[in-house]
Amino acid sequence: MHLPPEAGLELLDLRYPSPVKLANALGLEFDHFKIEQTVGVEFGWYLFESLTTYYQESAASEQAQKIWNQCTILRQFKDKKISRARYGYQEVETGFTMFLGACEDPSNPWGRMSTRQEYLEDRALRESICYSLDVNGFRDYLGLTVRASSDEDTLRSMHENRARSKYLPAEVRLESRVWLAQREPIER
């Protein structure tokens, strides 16, 4: 089961348990997942990602459904201990997440899910803008102002994207790694 950052568990309780305690409370085996508090402990968002990679879409879908059915997320939601959760699987090659189901309060719904085609088009646009190192174009793409992200910060973000890209040429990724390394503060 993979819950992307925007799909994590949003807890209503003011106390945010550790990932181990949360997994236990939900009836999930902790050692079967990578569990992260994606935004920080004060927000109560958790990302559960299976440590198993499935090579067939049907197996991934079946396993995600099985985990969802066996855990206590729905009961926790009904008891208002969780405000919303959704589950699905993520394609290894593209990173696209296919959501299979969710629980949510109508007053706090999940946003519109993009189609696979929309997701791939957006990723291609992001890769193209980062490849070109178009600072203003990237800022516009992200919906940021110069005040929110300086040229240097925006350029750093673009180089970080380029450096970890799976799709850009190796020499471009290397160029960005070098750029980033040259700007790393020297530790003493």
C-alpha positions in Angstrom: 0.0 0.0 0.0 1.4 3.4 -0.9 -0.1 6.6 0.3 1.6 9.6 -1.4 2.4 12.7 0.6 -0.8 14.4 -0.4 -2.7 11.3 0.6 -1.3 10.6 4.0 -3.3 10.0 7.2 -4.5 13.2 8.8 -5.0 12.6 12.5 -7.4 14.6 14.5 -5.8 13.7 17.9 -3.4 16.4 19.2 -0.9 13.7 20.1 0.9 12.2 17.1 2.2 8.7 17.7 5.5 7.4 16.4 5.3 5.4 13.2 5.7 2.2 15.1 2.8 3.0 17.5 0.6 4.2 14.6 1.3 1.0 12.6 0.3 -1.1 15.7 -2.8 1.0 16.3 -3.9 0.5 12.6 -3.2 -3.3 12.7 -0.3 -3.0 10.2 3.0 -4.8 10.5 5.5 -2.1 11.0 8.4 -4.0 9.4 6.5 -4.3 6.2 6.4 -0.6 5.5 8.5 2.5 5.3 6.5 5.0 7.4 7.3 8.7 7.3 5.8 11.8 8.9 6.0 13.7 5.6 5.4 17.3 6.7 6.5 17.2 10.3 5.2 15.8 13.5 3.0 18.8 14.2 0.8 18.2 11.2 0.0 14.5 11.8 0.5 13.4 8.2 1.9 9.9 7.6 3.0 8.2 4.5 3.0 4.3 4.5 4.9 2.7 1.6 5.2 -1.0 1.2 8.7 -2.4 1.2 7.6 -4.9 -1.4 7.8 -4.0 -5.1 5.1 -5.8 -7.2 5.9 -6.4 -10.8 2.4 -6.8 -11.9 -0.3 -4.2 -11.6 -2.9 -6.7 -10.6 -0.7 -8.0 -7.7 -0.1 -4.5 -6.4 -3.8 -3.7 -6.6 -4.8 -6.9 -4.8 -2.2 -6.5 -2.1 -3.2 -2.8 -1.4 -6.8 -3.8 -1.2 -6.0 -6.7 1.1 -4.0 -4.5 3.5 -6.7 -1.9 3.5 -9.4 -4.4 4.3 -7.4 -6.0 7.1 -6.3 -2.8 8.9 -8.3 -0.7 11.3 -8.2 2.6 9.3 -12.0 2.6 8.6 -12.8 2.0 12.3 -10.3 4.7 13.3 -12.0 7.0 10.8 -15.5 6.1 12.1 -14.3 6.9 15.6 -13.0 10.2 14.4 -9.4 9.4 15.2 -8.4 9.8 11.6 -9.9 12.6 9.5 -9.2 11.0 6.1 -7.0 8.4 4.4 -6.7 6.9 0.9 -4.8 4.0 -0.5 -3.5 2.7 -3.8 -0.4 1.7 -5.5 2.4 3.7 -7.3 4.0 2.8 -10.6 7.7 2.3 -10.1 8.7 3.6 -13.5 6.6 6.8 -13.5 5.7 7.5 -9.9 2.0 7.8 -10.9 -0.3 6.8 -8.0 -3.5 4.9 -8.8 -5.9 5.4 -5.9 -8.2 2.5 -5.2 -10.3 4.0 -2.4 -10.5 6.4 0.5 -12.4 7.5 3.5 -13.1 11.2 3.9 -15.4 13.7 5.4 -17.4 15.6 2.7 -16.3 18.8 4.4 -12.6 17.8 4.0 -12.5 16.0 0.7 -9.4 14.9 -1.3 -8.6 17.0 -4.3 -9.4 15.9 -7.8 -7.2 13.0 -8.9 -5.3 13.5 -12.1 -5.4 10.9 -14.8 -2.2 9.0 -15.7 -2.0 11.0 -18.9 -2.3 14.3 -17.0 0.3 13.2 -14.6 2.8 12.2 -17.3 2.2 15.4 -19.2 2.9 17.4 -16.0 6.1 15.4 -15.3 7.3 16.0 -18.9 6.7 19.7 -18.5 8.6 19.8 -15.2 11.5 17.8 -16.7 11.6 20.2 -19.7 11.6 23.3 -17.6 14.3 21.9 -15.3 16.4 20.8 -18.3 16.3 24.3 -19.7 17.1 25.9 -16.3 14.4 28.5 -17.0 14.1 30.1 -13.6 11.1 32.2 -14.3 9.4 29.4 -16.1 9.9 27.0 -13.2 8.7 29.6 -10.7 5.5 30.1 -12.9 5.1 26.3 -13.1 5.2 26.1 -9.3 3.0 29.2 -8.9 5.6 31.0 -6.9 6.6 34.6 -6.7 10.2 36.0 -6.7 9.5 36.9 -3.0 8.6 33.3 -2.2 11.5 31.8 -4.1 14.7 33.7 -5.0 16.5 33.0 -8.2 19.2 31.1 -6.3 16.6 29.0 -4.4 14.7 28.3 -7.6 17.8 27.4 -9.5 18.9 25.1 -6.7 15.6 23.3 -6.8 15.8 22.9 -10.5 19.4 21.4 -10.2 18.1 19.1 -7.5 15.4 17.9 -9.9 17.8 17.5 -12.8 20.3 15.6 -10.6 17.8 12.9 -9.6 15.9 12.8 -12.9 15.5 9.3 -14.5 14.9 10.8 -17.9 17.5 13.5 -18.5 20.9 12.6 -20.1 23.6 11.5 -17.8 25.8 14.5 -18.6 23.0 16.9 -17.6 22.5 15.1 -14.3 26.2 15.2 -13.7 26.3 18.9 -14.5 23.7 19.5 -11.9 25.4 17.4 -9.3 28.6 19.4 -9.8 26.7 22.7 -9.6 25.1 21.5 -6.3 28.4 20.3 -4.9 30.1 23.6 -5.6 27.5 25.4 -3.6 27.4 23.0 -0.6 28.6 24.7 2.6 31.9 23.4 3.8 31.5 21.6 7.2 34.2 22.1 9.8 
